[in-house]
């Protein structure tokens, strides 16, 4: 899932970077940046969850 989110984020970033400066500074550009930030947040959240689950599994193994 994270690979797909990163791919979508990268595609959105590429599309934003391809816009003229005028469009980057428009509502369209703002919406694209917001989507990019949201996708970054999702990726970060997933990575945090993966890390916490991994830590929990390691702690469980140590207790066994």
N, C-alpha and C positions, 0 to 999 in steps of 0.2 A: 504494500500500500504506500509506503513511504517513497519508494522509487517512482511510482506513478504521480504522487503529489509533487515531487521534485521536478519531474518532467513537465508537468502542467505549469508549475511556477516558472521554470526556465523558458518555456514557450511564451508565457505571458510577458516575462522580462524582455525577451527578444522582440516581441511585438511592440512593447513600449519603447524600447531603444530605437526601433525603426521609425517611430513617429517623428514628425517635424517638431521643432521646439515649441511652436505655437500649440500643437495638439497635445504635447506633453503637459503643457501648463493649462489645459482645458479641463472641463468636467470629465471628459473621456479619460484623459491621462490620470486624473485624480482617482477615478474608479479603478483603473488598471493598477495603480500603485497600491491602493487599498486591498485589491485582490491578491497581489504579490505578497504584501505584508501578512494577510490572513493565511495564505498558504505556507509562508515561512513559520508562522505561529503553529499551525497544525503539525508541520514537520518537527518542530522543536518539542511539541507536546508528545508526539509519538516516540521520539527518541528518549524523552524523560521517562515515559511509561516503560519502554523496553529496558532501560537501565534499572528502574526500580524492580521490575519483575526479575531481572537477572540477579540483582542483589538479594532479593527474597529467596530465590532458588539456591543461591550459594549459601546463605545463612541456614536454610533448611538442611542442606547437605552436611554442613558442619555440625549441626545438632544431632544428626543421625548416627 
